Amino acid sequence: MKLLDRYIGRQILLSAFFAVVVLSVVLVLGSIFKHILSQLVDRPDLDIGFVIKLLANVLPFSLAITIPWGFLTAILLIFGRLSADNELVSLRMAGLSMPRICLSVAMLGLLFTGLCGWIKLQVEPDARARLERMLPDMLYNLASKNPMALFTDRQVMDEIPNYLIYAHREGEYLTHFEMAVLDRFSRPEIFVTAERVEVTLDPDSVEPAMLMKFHNAHFEHSSEGSKVDEVQPFYADTSTMSVPLTELRRTQDKVKPETLRVPQLRQALRAEDLSRQDRSSLKTEISMRYSFALACVTLGLIGVPFAITAQRRETSVGFAMSLLIGIVYFLLMTIVEMVREKHNLYPHLLAWVPNVVFVSIGLMLFRRLTKK
């Protein structure tokens, strides 16, 4: 019996490991590398350390999805092969029940569930919080040394709050320059166009600031609440404007639920002035994390009867089945995520629907399988 458990458990574990690696590279890390490459093209001054930190913080997101998916793929591959080779028939003839044959799979499912729970409840929120700070800190450090690194050719630069800038980058100058400075209501307060702009660090500023020197510039300024016909334009051969770079590191006023651990989410739920939408979003976030942690058990339970019923040893068939089942499961989770603020739909309860549906189907199929 120990030999059987080691045999099935080792096969499932090795197949799950390779499936997780393949799924992470193909489904998740491919898009991440594409994003990183676009950042490197736009800003070649990026430190390689930033790229490594970005990958390290994105990896938990992929593992939370690919571990259950890889576990499902391994079950479909191994049990499909055991069924096609009639090894399961031999084991049943030896007097072993299906629950006993699947004991090592159940133990691995519980192990992976604990791992996914640790990732979803602790690792992922901390990684998301670090990601929220990484890009602003990187841009601040980059701009503090070379403000021109903020600008990319013929693209809108909106990293500095309340500033929208579009320009052509030609060497050490910006041409075809257009800038809008927004007020606290996100309405244009100052609009500037210039033929050429020099960007340097402001030597007179205590905090790091970007000094822009405009050539042949046209300005339009309006005070708060003024009408369009009250805007007074003026022209200047040369003019300067200092833009503080400390705004790059300004955090958002509204904390995202994805960056908080469960105790912090429960603490936030105790606030009396919390809106229905925010309360629903916080409750849904808690439910989604616990529900996602059970994905390994859910997908494993439905994977065993599917694999044995299919009776196919081909790797491509196993991957195709796992992709189909995984897409349906995670699509249901995505739908719940999209309606998380619609409190009238009770999304915190809908987060458990995919697990309930898949577990019910898995138990029904597994029960039929044990009676054969």
ZIFENHU-V663881 format. One record per residue. N is the residue number from 0. RES is the residue in three letters. OMEGA is omega in whole degrees, 0 to 359 (999 if undefined). NEAR is the number of other C-alpha atoms within 12 Angstrom. Layout:
n=N res=RES omega=OMEGA near=NEAR
n=N res=RES omega=OMEGA near=NEAR
This chain:
n=0 res=MET omega=178 near=17
n=1 res=LYS omega=178 near=13
n=2 res=LEU omega=179 near=11
n=3 res=LEU omega=180 near=20
n=4 res=ASP omega=179 near=22
n=5 res=ARG omega=182 near=20
n=6 res=TYR omega=181 near=20
n=7 res=ILE omega=182 near=33
n=8 res=GLY omega=180 near=30
n=9 res=ARG omega=179 near=22
n=10 res=GLN omega=180 near=28
n=11 res=ILE omega=183 near=39
n=12 res=LEU omega=180 near=32
n=13 res=LEU omega=179 near=23
n=14 res=SER omega=179 near=30
n=15 res=ALA omega=179 near=38
n=16 res=PHE omega=181 near=26
n=17 res=PHE omega=178 near=23
n=18 res=ALA omega=178 near=35
n=19 res=VAL omega=179 near=33
n=20 res=VAL omega=182 near=26
n=21 res=VAL omega=181 near=24
n=22 res=LEU omega=180 near=32
n=23 res=SER omega=182 near=31
n=24 res=VAL omega=187 near=21
n=25 res=VAL omega=189 near=17
n=26 res=LEU omega=189 near=24
n=27 res=VAL omega=188 near=25
n=28 res=LEU omega=177 near=29
n=29 res=GLY omega=179 near=20
n=30 res=SER omega=178 near=17
n=31 res=ILE omega=178 near=25
n=32 res=PHE omega=178 near=22
n=33 res=LYS omega=179 near=17
n=34 res=HIS omega=181 near=18
n=35 res=ILE omega=179 near=26
n=36 res=LEU omega=178 near=18
n=37 res=SER omega=177 near=16
n=38 res=GLN omega=180 near=26
n=39 res=LEU omega=178 near=19
n=40 res=VAL omega=181 near=16
n=41 res=ASP omega=183 near=22
n=42 res=ARG omega=182 near=24
n=43 res=PRO omega=179 near=19
n=44 res=ASP omega=181 near=25
n=45 res=LEU omega=178 near=29
n=46 res=ASP omega=178 near=19
n=47 res=ILE omega=177 near=17
n=48 res=GLY omega=177 near=13
n=49 res=PHE omega=179 near=26
n=50 res=VAL omega=180 near=27
n=51 res=ILE omega=178 near=17
n=52 res=LYS omega=178 near=20
n=53 res=LEU omega=178 near=30
n=54 res=LEU omega=181 near=30
n=55 res=ALA omega=180 near=24
n=56 res=ASN omega=178 near=28
n=57 res=VAL omega=183 near=35
n=58 res=LEU omega=177 near=30
n=59 res=PRO omega=179 near=31
n=60 res=PHE omega=182 near=33
n=61 res=SER omega=182 near=34
n=62 res=LEU omega=179 near=40
n=63 res=ALA omega=179 near=41
n=64 res=ILE omega=188 near=44
n=65 res=THR omega=177 near=40
n=66 res=ILE omega=175 near=46
n=67 res=PRO omega=181 near=47
n=68 res=TRP omega=178 near=51
n=69 res=GLY omega=177 near=43
n=70 res=PHE omega=176 near=53
n=71 res=LEU omega=180 near=51
n=72 res=THR omega=180 near=47
n=73 res=ALA omega=179 near=47
n=74 res=ILE omega=180 near=50
n=75 res=LEU omega=181 near=49
n=76 res=LEU omega=186 near=41
n=77 res=ILE omega=183 near=42
n=78 res=PHE omega=173 near=42
n=79 res=GLY omega=178 near=36
n=80 res=ARG omega=178 near=29
n=81 res=LEU omega=179 near=31
n=82 res=SER omega=180 near=28
n=83 res=ALA omega=179 near=22
n=84 res=ASP omega=179 near=18
n=85 res=ASN omega=176 near=18
n=86 res=GLU omega=178 near=22
n=87 res=LEU omega=177 near=33
n=88 res=VAL omega=178 near=22
n=89 res=SER omega=180 near=17
n=90 res=LEU omega=178 near=21
n=91 res=ARG omega=178 near=22
n=92 res=MET omega=177 near=13
n=93 res=ALA omega=177 near=14
n=94 res=GLY omega=181 near=14
n=95 res=LEU omega=177 near=19
n=96 res=SER omega=179 near=21
n=97 res=MET omega=176 near=30
n=98 res=PRO omega=180 near=24
n=99 res=ARG omega=178 near=22
n=100 res=ILE omega=184 near=32
n=101 res=CYS omega=183 near=35
n=102 res=LEU omega=181 near=26
n=103 res=SER omega=177 near=28
n=104 res=VAL omega=179 near=39
n=105 res=ALA omega=178 near=30
n=106 res=MET omega=177 near=25
n=107 res=LEU omega=177 near=33
n=108 res=GLY omega=177 near=38
n=109 res=LEU omega=178 near=25
n=110 res=LEU omega=179 near=24
n=111 res=PHE omega=177 near=38
n=112 res=THR omega=176 near=34
n=113 res=GLY omega=178 near=25
n=114 res=LEU omega=179 near=28
n=115 res=CYS omega=177 near=35
n=116 res=GLY omega=178 near=35
n=117 res=TRP omega=180 near=25
n=118 res=ILE omega=184 near=31
n=119 res=LYS omega=186 near=38
n=120 res=LEU omega=184 near=35
n=121 res=GLN omega=188 near=28
n=122 res=VAL omega=185 near=30
n=123 res=GLU omega=177 near=34
n=124 res=PRO omega=178 near=34
n=125 res=ASP omega=179 near=28
n=126 res=ALA omega=178 near=29
n=127 res=ARG omega=178 near=31
n=128 res=ALA omega=178 near=24
n=129 res=ARG omega=179 near=26
n=130 res=LEU omega=179 near=29
n=131 res=GLU omega=181 near=25
n=132 res=ARG omega=188 near=24
n=133 res=MET omega=184 near=29
n=134 res=LEU omega=176 near=30
n=135 res=PRO omega=179 near=28
n=136 res=ASP omega=179 near=25
n=137 res=MET omega=180 near=32
n=138 res=LEU omega=179 near=34
n=139 res=TYR omega=180 near=31
n=140 res=ASN omega=180 near=25
n=141 res=LEU omega=182 near=29
n=142 res=ALA omega=179 near=36
n=143 res=SER omega=177 near=32
n=144 res=LYS omega=183 near=22
n=145 res=ASN omega=183 near=25
n=146 res=PRO omega=180 near=35
n=147 res=MET omega=180 near=34
n=148 res=ALA omega=178 near=34
n=149 res=LEU omega=188 near=39
n=150 res=PHE omega=172 near=39
n=151 res=THR omega=187 near=31
n=152 res=ASP omega=173 near=25
n=153 res=ARG omega=175 near=18
n=154 res=GLN omega=180 near=20
n=155 res=VAL omega=176 near=22
n=156 res=MET omega=182 near=29
n=157 res=ASP omega=181 near=22
n=158 res=GLU omega=177 near=29
n=159 res=ILE omega=182 near=33
n=160 res=PRO omega=177 near=25
n=161 res=ASN omega=177 near=26
n=162 res=TYR omega=173 near=29
n=163 res=LEU omega=186 near=28
n=164 res=ILE omega=175 near=35
n=165 res=TYR omega=181 near=28
n=166 res=ALA omega=170 near=30
n=167 res=HIS omega=180 near=25
n=168 res=ARG omega=180 near=28
n=169 res=GLU omega=181 near=19
n=170 res=GLY omega=181 near=16
n=171 res=GLU omega=182 near=19
n=172 res=TYR omega=172 near=27
n=173 res=LEU omega=178 near=35
n=174 res=THR omega=184 near=30
n=175 res=HIS omega=190 near=26
n=176 res=PHE omega=174 near=37
n=177 res=GLU omega=181 near=30
n=178 res=MET omega=175 near=35
n=179 res=ALA omega=175 near=29
n=180 res=VAL omega=186 near=29
n=181 res=LEU omega=175 near=24
n=182 res=ASP omega=184 near=20
n=183 res=ARG omega=176 near=14
n=184 res=PHE omega=180 near=11
n=185 res=SER omega=175 near=15
n=186 res=ARG omega=181 near=22
n=187 res=PRO omega=178 near=26
n=188 res=GLU omega=177 near=29
n=189 res=ILE omega=176 near=29
n=190 res=PHE omega=185 near=30
n=191 res=VAL omega=169 near=39
n=192 res=THR omega=182 near=34
n=193 res=ALA omega=179 near=33
n=194 res=GLU omega=181 near=27
n=195 res=ARG omega=182 near=30
n=196 res=VAL omega=173 near=38
n=197 res=GLU omega=183 near=31
n=198 res=VAL omega=178 near=33
n=199 res=THR omega=173 near=31
n=200 res=LEU omega=180 near=29
n=201 res=ASP omega=182 near=26
n=202 res=PRO omega=183 near=15
n=203 res=ASP omega=182 near=13
n=204 res=SER omega=178 near=18
n=205 res=VAL omega=175 near=13
n=206 res=GLU omega=178 near=17
n=207 res=PRO omega=181 near=27
n=208 res=ALA omega=180 near=29
n=209 res=MET omega=180 near=36
n=210 res=LEU omega=179 near=27
n=211 res=MET omega=178 near=31
n=212 res=LYS omega=184 near=30
n=213 res=PHE omega=174 near=32
n=214 res=HIS omega=182 near=27
n=215 res=ASN omega=187 near=22
n=216 res=ALA omega=176 near=29
n=217 res=HIS omega=184 near=26
n=218 res=PHE omega=170 near=30
n=219 res=GLU omega=184 near=26
n=220 res=HIS omega=177 near=28
n=221 res=SER omega=176 near=25
n=222 res=SER omega=183 near=20
n=223 res=GLU omega=179 near=18
n=224 res=GLY omega=181 near=16
n=225 res=SER omega=179 near=14
n=226 res=LYS omega=183 near=14
n=227 res=VAL omega=183 near=16
n=228 res=ASP omega=178 near=12
n=229 res=GLU omega=179 near=13
n=230 res=VAL omega=183 near=19
n=231 res=GLN omega=177 near=18
n=232 res=PRO omega=174 near=19
n=233 res=PHE omega=185 near=19
n=234 res=TYR omega=178 near=20
n=235 res=ALA omega=175 near=19
n=236 res=ASP omega=176 near=18
n=237 res=THR omega=178 near=21
n=238 res=SER omega=181 near=24
n=239 res=THR omega=176 near=25
n=240 res=MET omega=179 near=26
n=241 res=SER omega=180 near=25
n=242 res=VAL omega=181 near=29
n=243 res=PRO omega=180 near=29
n=244 res=LEU omega=179 near=35
n=245 res=THR omega=178 near=25
n=246 res=GLU omega=178 near=25
n=247 res=LEU omega=184 near=33
n=248 res=ARG omega=181 near=25
n=249 res=ARG omega=180 near=22
n=250 res=THR omega=180 near=22
n=251 res=GLN omega=180 near=14
n=252 res=ASP omega=181 near=6
n=253 res=LYS omega=181 near=11
n=254 res=VAL omega=180 near=19
n=255 res=LYS omega=179 near=23
n=256 res=PRO omega=182 near=33
n=257 res=GLU omega=183 near=33
n=258 res=THR omega=183 near=28
n=259 res=LEU omega=173 near=30
n=260 res=ARG omega=184 near=29
n=261 res=VAL omega=177 near=30
n=262 res=PRO omega=178 near=19
n=263 res=GLN omega=177 near=24
n=264 res=LEU omega=178 near=29
n=265 res=ARG omega=176 near=20
n=266 res=GLN omega=179 near=18
n=267 res=ALA omega=180 near=26
n=268 res=LEU omega=181 near=26
n=269 res=ARG omega=180 near=16
n=270 res=ALA omega=183 near=15
n=271 res=GLU omega=183 near=11
n=272 res=ASP omega=182 near=11
n=273 res=LEU omega=179 near=15
n=274 res=SER omega=180 near=17
n=275 res=ARG omega=181 near=20
n=276 res=GLN omega=179 near=22
n=277 res=ASP omega=179 near=27
n=278 res=ARG omega=178 near=30
n=279 res=SER omega=179 near=33
n=280 res=SER omega=179 near=37
n=281 res=LEU omega=178 near=40
n=282 res=LYS omega=180 near=36
n=283 res=THR omega=179 near=38
n=284 res=GLU omega=178 near=42
n=285 res=ILE omega=181 near=38
n=286 res=SER omega=181 near=34
n=287 res=MET omega=182 near=40
n=288 res=ARG omega=179 near=38
n=289 res=TYR omega=179 near=30
n=290 res=SER omega=179 near=34
n=291 res=PHE omega=181 near=45
n=292 res=ALA omega=180 near=36
n=293 res=LEU omega=183 near=38
n=294 res=ALA omega=181 near=48
n=295 res=CYS omega=179 near=45
n=296 res=VAL omega=182 near=38
n=297 res=THR omega=182 near=38
n=298 res=LEU omega=177 near=53
n=299 res=GLY omega=181 near=47
n=300 res=LEU omega=180 near=40
n=301 res=ILE omega=183 near=38
n=302 res=GLY omega=183 near=47
n=303 res=VAL omega=179 near=51
n=304 res=PRO omega=177 near=33
n=305 res=PHE omega=182 near=37
n=306 res=ALA omega=182 near=41
n=307 res=ILE omega=180 near=35
n=308 res=THR omega=181 near=25
n=309 res=ALA omega=178 near=24
n=310 res=GLN omega=179 near=27
n=311 res=ARG omega=180 near=26
n=312 res=ARG omega=184 near=25
n=313 res=GLU omega=179 near=22
n=314 res=THR omega=182 near=23
n=315 res=SER omega=179 near=15
n=316 res=VAL omega=179 near=23
n=317 res=GLY omega=177 near=36
n=318 res=PHE omega=180 near=35
n=319 res=ALA omega=179 near=21
n=320 res=MET omega=180 near=32
n=321 res=SER omega=178 near=37
n=322 res=LEU omega=181 near=29
n=323 res=LEU omega=180 near=21
n=324 res=ILE omega=180 near=31
n=325 res=GLY omega=180 near=37
n=326 res=ILE omega=180 near=24
n=327 res=VAL omega=182 near=20
n=328 res=TYR omega=183 near=35
n=329 res=PHE omega=174 near=31
n=330 res=LEU omega=177 near=19
n=331 res=LEU omega=177 near=27
n=332 res=MET omega=180 near=32
n=333 res=THR omega=178 near=21
n=334 res=ILE omega=177 near=22
n=335 res=VAL omega=179 near=32
n=336 res=GLU omega=182 near=32
n=337 res=MET omega=183 near=21
n=338 res=VAL omega=187 near=25
n=339 res=ARG omega=181 near=32
n=340 res=GLU omega=179 near=25
n=341 res=LYS omega=187 near=25
n=342 res=HIS omega=181 near=23
n=343 res=ASN omega=178 near=16
n=344 res=LEU omega=182 near=21
n=345 res=TYR omega=183 near=25
n=346 res=PRO omega=178 near=32
n=347 res=HIS omega=174 near=32
n=348 res=LEU omega=178 near=29
n=349 res=LEU omega=180 near=31
n=350 res=ALA omega=180 near=39
n=351 res=TRP omega=183 near=31
n=352 res=VAL omega=179 near=27
n=353 res=PRO omega=179 near=33
n=354 res=ASN omega=181 near=34
n=355 res=VAL omega=180 near=24
n=356 res=VAL omega=183 near=22
n=357 res=PHE omega=178 near=31
n=358 res=VAL omega=179 near=28
n=359 res=SER omega=178 near=18
n=360 res=ILE omega=180 near=23
n=361 res=GLY omega=178 near=27
n=362 res=LEU omega=179 near=26
n=363 res=MET omega=180 near=19
n=364 res=LEU omega=180 near=24
n=365 res=PHE omega=178 near=28
n=366 res=ARG omega=176 near=20
n=367 res=ARG omega=182 near=17
n=368 res=LEU omega=181 near=23
n=369 res=THR omega=181 near=22
n=370 res=LYS omega=180 near=12
n=371 res=LYS omega=999 near=16
